[in-house]
């Protein structure tokens, strides 16, 4: 085969070009730290890199969502904690007011103190986020959770809904709670109505022990439509009584006191005149539990404390009912505070998990698409030497001519 001078030039030139291309490639890898920049260089690697890039971006967003959720829950928990503290103080103040020895000035002072606490509760229920949204208003976050009407009544405007945030591929966390559930749907003290059977006049009654009465209420009250929630009391002319359930079961028997007082399961009934007329039958109707905002209950407490026409017994009864409502509100706030705390703890765990998974994805992406620094430096030096050697050999080979042999 004949080898011409032009063929030698072309061959060496092609080799120089390839060596230069390899040097450009390793230089680019060394400078960028990437094994490839286009899908043409490594289709499979680019596909995996794209997938990992999307996964990393998703986990970054999850971590951002989780951080925002943690902040929102922390604010809600702080507000509920403050509310519980205020109610706890109010419970003590109401208990003080039950003392029948307190004079008018003392009762007015307690009423003023409760009024100030009521304003603080109102402000806490309308807590705003850093963005100016009412955190307990549900989807209606631009509206105050609680408003005060012109007649002094407090109304809840929360819509009962909640907001959720996705904090991982499979976990969505509730970040808000509605004031409709926390503040408005709080049970007040249970009540009864006592009447003479057959449509007679109402008989004076009082609940003096709510713990005992709660047991009675739980056993015999039903929310079912058409349920009979009326207990019957038969009293004879000697003051002996028998209390029976709607199904005829005897609940309790006893004897009235000398002053005509009938007492059982925390209920006290004044029926002296009833016995004097030879006895008969009474009916105790267990009333449905009413629910209301504690702010309206405090309105009643303040009015009770400032009402000079009430006897000590009447005031004590009303305040005892208010104490039950305050206690129920505390329990409700505490329940939601516990739920929020559990979600916050869960989010902390998820944030750590998201961070760990993001690091794993980042490492996997680096293994596929990034160059090892030492390997890149070694390849760069190797290709530089290869190109330099090629250039030197090119010069030496093509400097030889026929005249050198003559």
KAGI-V72340 format. One record per helix or strand of 3 or more residues. SS is the DSSP state (alpha for helix, beta for strand). FROM is the first residue (numbers start at 1). LEN is the number of residues. If there is no record, write none. Layout:
BEGIN
SS_FROM_LEN / SS_FROM_LEN
END
This chain:
BEGIN
alpha_5_28 / alpha_43_55 / alpha_104_22 / beta_146_3 / beta_154_3 / beta_164_3 / beta_172_3 / alpha_179_6 / beta_192_5 / beta_205_3 / alpha_210_11 / beta_230_6 / beta_240_5 / beta_250_6 / beta_261_4 / beta_267_4 / alpha_272_5 / beta_280_7 / alpha_294_13 / alpha_312_58 / alpha_373_26 / alpha_402_4
END
